[in-house]
Amino acid sequence: MKSRQKSAIFAVIVALILSAATAHSQVTDTVFAPFPSKLRAAVKDNLIILTWTDSSDIKGSYVVFRSDLPLDAENLLTAARLGDIPTGAQTYTYAPPDSKPYFYSVLALANDGSPYQVFIPARNTTSIGISVGKAASGSPTHALAATTPVNPAPLPVQATPQTPSQPFVSAIVAKAKGDAIVISYKASPKSRLVLYRGISSLNGAADLLDATLVAAFTDRDGSFADYPVPGVDYYYALLGEEDLKAGRISIVTGVNTLTLPVQVRAAAFSIGLAETAPASRTPPLPYFLMEDGASAIGVPLPQDEGPLPARPVSPETEKAIASILVKSPTIKPDMPATSLLPEELSIPSGGEDYALSQIVSDRIAAKDWVSAADQLRKYLSLNRGPKASARARFYLGEALAFAGSGREAFFEFLSAGEFYPSETKPWIEYVLSTLRNI
């Protein structure tokens, strides 16, 4: 348990520094980061292909582990050590013995040959199980004895954390407001704060490992707006950045972490966006509002008396129409197969990518088209990035096409075409063909 707490504190500090660097914060403290980053897993035929970025602090080699459960310092003893990889390779190809989902970690080796026991999801540890479609028959590339148990040495000596002080932040409150959750709190003016979000209560340092680091920011007005996926209960914890750097992680329920969850209401329409006036049209189609009594050049316009009565055509016209219809072919297009976009081969980084990947894996992959369309509409009810929006609309188009709503599917594929032209082209042609035959 003590080992896990030390790993948790170290992982939290590292995640903070990396997040702050992403946000272009200026970090002056020198931090020793003995672990690789940007771990990605791809599946090709019966192979698992792992790639990562080496740590600039490690000059030695790395080791790849595999486990049935998410890897941490407690279950590393039971994990399989797959192989040692030299610095600079930054890739490892492995053929699993079966189609079960496995978790993978890439750890750096210390000078004495023991691994640094640092486990950070989506950085050097996969957060979801990875499996191949069928059992592999070959042997793993670079593989050592795949079932050799490991006797890891303790994490190299770290500074002993100080006794947690009183929370740097107090009086935390969170309320849903439109498509955001607004977190209010009390803290020293212009202090640097770190906000965590989790789907379960955050009561200690170990809980922060399973939480999402939302932002590291400078306090301005005692509040922060977060825009999470709607319809999910969330807990928040707010800590001081300086306390985290020093290893002083003080979490007090109801003071700097929530006792009750809060969520953004899932809606079937966009929340907080300006509504389009009912009388508008998208250019270039104009809109004319014709009122009763209007006239053109002083002549009253005829009132709408319903559809015009049908009029017979000449025998010659009927023959011409019949000959055209006889020569026109009957088009019976083949429906494209269900396809997944390239983004599904990589591990989602979190936030909107994670929410969309869950819908794809739970609904699209299961061909639950009605439920998939409902979940994707809820996902698109909030503002999304251009790439995430196009990706979601492509899957919504697929779900609608398989559900028989060709007209709606057509417009979804058009919206996704800018980012996915080759993927949407066969679907657009198919939907247009079906609409042509109605």
N, C-alpha and C positions, 0 to 999 in steps of 0.2 A: 504493500500500500504506500509506504514511504517513497519507493522508487517511482510509483505512478504519479505521486504528488510532485516530486522533483521534475519529472518529465513534463507534467502538465504546466508547471510554472515556467519552465524553459521554453516550451512550445508557445505559450501565450506571449512571452516577451519577443520571441522571434517573429510570430505572426504580426505583432504590433509594428515592429520595425519595417517589415516588408510592406504592410499596408500603408504606413506613413510614406514610404518611398514611392509607392504607386501614386499617392495623392500629391506628389512633389513637395512633401514636407522636408525641411532641412534637418537632418539628424547628425549631430556632431559627435555622439558617443560611438566608439569603436566596438562592434559586436562580433563575437566569434560565432560563426554559423556553420557548424560541422555537419552539413546535410545537403544533398542535392535539392533541386526545385524543378517545378514545371513537369512533374511526372505525368506522362500520358500513356494510355494503353489502347492498342488497336488490335482488331481480330482479322486475320487473313487466312482463309481456309481453316486448317487445324492448328494455327500458330497464334500465340499471344506475342505481340511486339511492344516492348516497353521502351520509351525514350524519356530522357530527362536532361537537365542542365547541371553540369558539375558545379560544386561549391568552389569559390575562389580561395577558401581557407584550407582546403584539403589537397595535399599533393600526392597522397597515396591512392589506394584503389577503393572500390565500392563492392558491396555484396547485396545480392537479390534474395529476398525471402518470400515464401508462399505459405498461406494459411487458409483454413476453412472459415476463420472468423477475422474481423477487422484487427489488424496487428497493433499491439501495444507492448509496453515493457513487461507486462505480466504473462502474456501468452507467447512471447518470443522463444521460450524454451521448447515449445511444442511445434514451432514453425519449421518448415523444410527450407534448408539452405541450398539454393539452386546453383549459385555460381559467383565467383569473384570477377569483377570487371575492372580493367585498368582505367586510370584517369584519361579522359579524352575520347573514349569509345562512346559513351553517352547513349548506348542502346543495348538491348538484350532481347533475343528471340527465343521463345520457349514453346515446346509442344506438350501441353498437359496430357496426363495419362487417361483422362476421361473428360466428359462434358459438364462436370460439376462446376459451379461458380467458385472462384478462388480470389482471395485478396493478396495484393503484392506490395512490398515495401523495398525501397532502395536505401541502404544505410551506408554511411561513410565509415571507413576503418581507421582507427587510431594507430599510432606508431607501434603499439604492442600487438596489433592484429585484432583487437576487440572492436565490435561495432559501437558507434555512438548511438545510444538508444533514444533517438528523437523521431517521433512519429507525428507528422502534420498532414492531415487529409488534403488531397489534391496538390500537394507539394512534393512529398516523397513517399506517400502512401495512398493507395487507391481507396476511395470511400465507398465503392460498390463492388460487388462480386463480378468478376470477369470470367466468361465461359466461352468455349468454342462450340460449334454446332454439332460436332461428332467427336468421338474419342480419337485422340492423336495416336499415330502409329510410329512416328519417328522419335529420335532422341533429341533432347533440347540442345540448342546451340549454346556453346560455352558452359554446358551444365556440368556441375560436380555431382556428387552423390545426392540425389534429390531428397532423400529421406534422412540425411545425416542430422541428428539433433545438434543444437547449438548451445554452448555454455557461455553466454555473453558475459563479459566483464562489466562491472558497474560503469555508469556514465562517468567520463573523466571529471575530476574534481571541479565542482562549480562553487561559486561563492554561496555560503549558507544564507538563505533568505532571512531577513530580519523579521522579528515578531510583527504580525500585521497591526497597523495602527487603526485609528478610527477612520471610517470611510471619508474619502476626500469629497464625495458628493452626498447630498441628503435630499429628503423630501421628493423622491422621484414619483412622478405620476404620468400615466400614458392614456391618451384618449384618441379614438378614431375621429378623423375629420375629413370628410370626403373620401378621396382615394389615398389618404396618408394616415399615418399614426404619429401624433405629435407627442414627444416626450418632454415633459417639463421637470425642472429640478432646481436645486440651489447649489451653487459652487462659487469659488472665488472668481471675480471678474477676469476675463481674458486668460483663464487657465486652460491647459491642454487636456482634453478628455477623450476617452475611448468608449465607444458604444458597442455592446454585444446584443445579438438577438438569437433566441433559441425557441424550440417548439416544446420544451419542457422547462420546469423551473430551474433557475440558475442560483444554486445555494452555496457553491464553493468553487475553488480553482479548477478542479477536475471537470466540472460542468462546462467551463468555458471552452474546453477542447471540442465539444460537440456543438458549440454555438457558432454563429456567423459573426465575424467582425464587420460591423456595418460601416463604421467610419472612425477616424481619429481627427479631431477638429478642435478649434479654438473657440471657447465659449464667448458668446456675444450678448445674448438676451435671455439666457436661462431656458432655452428650448431648442429642440432639434426635430425635423420632420423626416420620417422614414417612409418609403414607398414599397412595402413588401407585397407578396402575392396575396390577393384577397381570399377570404373564406378560411383562413388558417389561424388558429390561436397562437399568439406569440408572447414570450416573456422577454424582458429587457434588463440588462445590467449596465451600469455606467460607472467607470473607474477613472482615476487620475492617471495620466500618462507617466508622470514622474514616479508614482507609486509602482506601476507595472515594471518600469525599467529597473527599479531597485528591488524587485521581487516582493514588494509589500502588497499582497492581494487580500484586501479586506472586503468581504461581501456580507452585508447585513440585510436580511429579508425585510422589505418594506421601507428601507432607508435608501439604499442605492441599487436595489433590485426589486422587481415587482412581485407581489404576493398572488395576484390574479392575472390571467392572460387577457390580451386585447386583440381584436382582429378588425380588418377592413371588411365591410360588408360586401359579399360577392353579388354583383349585379349583372344583369343581361344587357346593360347599356353603359356607355361611357359616363363616368362620374366627374363632375367638376369641369367639363368642357362646355364651351359656348354652344348653344343650340342653334341650328340653322333655321332661318326664317322659313315658314311654310311656303311662301310665295317665290322662293329662289330657285334658280336652275344652275347647274354646273355649266360654265361656258364651254363651247360656243353656242349652246342652245338658249335663245332668249325666252323671256317669260312676258306674256302680255295678259294684263288683267282687263278683260272686257266687261264693262258694266252694262246693265240694262239701259236702253235708251241711247247707247253710243251710235254714232253715225259716221259714214265715210263720205266726205265732200257733200255734206248736207242731205245724203240719202240714208234713211233709216236702214240698219242692217236687219236681215231676216232673223227671226227668232228660231231657236233650235226646236224643231218639231220631230226629233227622233231620226233614226236611220232612213236613208232614201230607199224607196221600194226597188226590188230587183227588176231589171229590164232584160228582156230576151235579146240574144245576139243572133247574128245571121248564121245560116247553115255553114257558110265558108269559114267563119270564125271558129265555130264549134269543131270543124274538121282540123283546123290548124292547131287548136289547143290539144286535141286528142293525139295528133301525130307527135307533138312535142313531148307529151307525157309518156307515150309509148317508148320513145327513144331515150328518155332520161333513165339512167341506171338506178337501181335500188341499192343504196349504200348501207352496208351492215358493218360498221367499224368494230374492231376488237377493243375491248376495254383494256387499258394498260394494267400491268400488275402493280400490286402495292409496292411502293418504293420508299426507302428511308434516305434522308439527306446525309451528306458526308459528316455533318456535325455530330451525328449520333454515334460515330466511332470513337469519339473522344469523351473524356470525363467532364461533365459540366462544371464550370467554375463556381456556380452558386447563383443566387438571385433569380432573375428571369430565365436564364438558361437552364437552371436546375428544375424550375417549375414546369417548363415546356418539355424537358426530357422525361419527366415523370408522366406527363399526359401521353407522350409518344409510346413509352414502354408499357404503360398500363392499359391504354385504350386503343391506339392505332395498331400496335403489334398484335393485340388480341382481336382486332377487327370488330370492335364494339363501336360501330360508326355513329349511332345516335348519341351515345354517351360522349364519344370523342368530340363530336360537333358542339355539344353543350359545354364541355369543359374548355374547348378552344375559344368559344365566344366569350366565356367568362375571363379567360386569360387576356383576350384582346380588348376587354372592357376598360383596361387601364392603359395609360401611355406606355408604349414599348419602344425600344430602339428600332431603327429601320431594318436591320438584319433580323432581329428576333421577330419583328412583326411579319416580315416576308416569310420567314420559316414557318410561323404559326399559320399563316394564310394558305401556304402550300398544303399543309396537313388538313386544314379545314376544307379546302377544295377537294382533297381525296375523300374525306369522310362524307361530304355532301354528294359527290359523284356516285359513290357506292350506295348511298342511301336513296338515290334516285332524284336528287334535287339538282339537275344539270344546269339550270339557269343560274342558281346561286353559286354553284361550283365554278362556273365560267368566270365570274367577276373576281372570285378569290384567286384563281390561277393568274388572271391578268395582273392583280396587285402584287403577286409574288414573282412575276416574270423578270423584273429588273435584276434581282439577285440570283434567280434560278432559271435562266432562259432555256437551257437544254432539258431540265427536269419538267418544266411546265408545258413545253411545246407539244409533246404527244397527248397530254391531257386536254389541252385547248382544242386540238384537232378532233379528238374523240367527242368532247362535249358539243362542239359545233355540229358535228355529224349527226349526233342524236337529236339535237334541237331542230336540225334541218328536216328530219323525217317525222317530226310531230305533226 
